[in-house]
Amino acid sequence: MLRCLVAALVGVVACMALAAPPAWTDSAEDNYSTYCARCHGENGHGDGPSVASLKITPQSFSNCVQMRKISDDTMFEAIKGGGSSVGLSGDMPNWNVDLGDDEIHDLVNFVRTFCKKK
């Protein structure tokens, strides 16, 4: 009887180990700091520490006039597929391997807040 109980418990543990891990995601602010700030700057001004190595100055997310011209869909595609996927600079990499669609949508919403900040 004890042997059957142990076997059953081992089977449950093995089954749990094969189950998909929970989808842990960072906040949009964390993702921005990790993936975007090095070029676009901590405050979204396009002045991150990697700017000197880029061919084109990154978009300033705090420029409300320019940001109104960019749709959420375009920003989503630029983040997911890289700048060249929407006719922008190829310096912007694609983040589709590192970020899921929901994280990218959250990131687009976060980027929009730079235009609202004083």
GIGIUR-V566821 format. One record per run of one state. SS is the DSSP state (H for helix, E for strand, C for the rest). FROM is the first residue (numbers start at 1). TO is the last residue. If there is no record, write none. Layout:
# GIGIUR-V566821
<<SS:FROM:TO> <SS:FROM:TO>>
This chain:
# GIGIUR-V566821
<<C:1:1> <H:2:18> <C:19:27> <H:28:40> <C:41:50> <H:51:53> <C:54:63> <H:64:68> <C:69:71> <H:72:81> <C:82:82> <H:83:86> <C:87:100> <H:101:116> <C:117:118>>
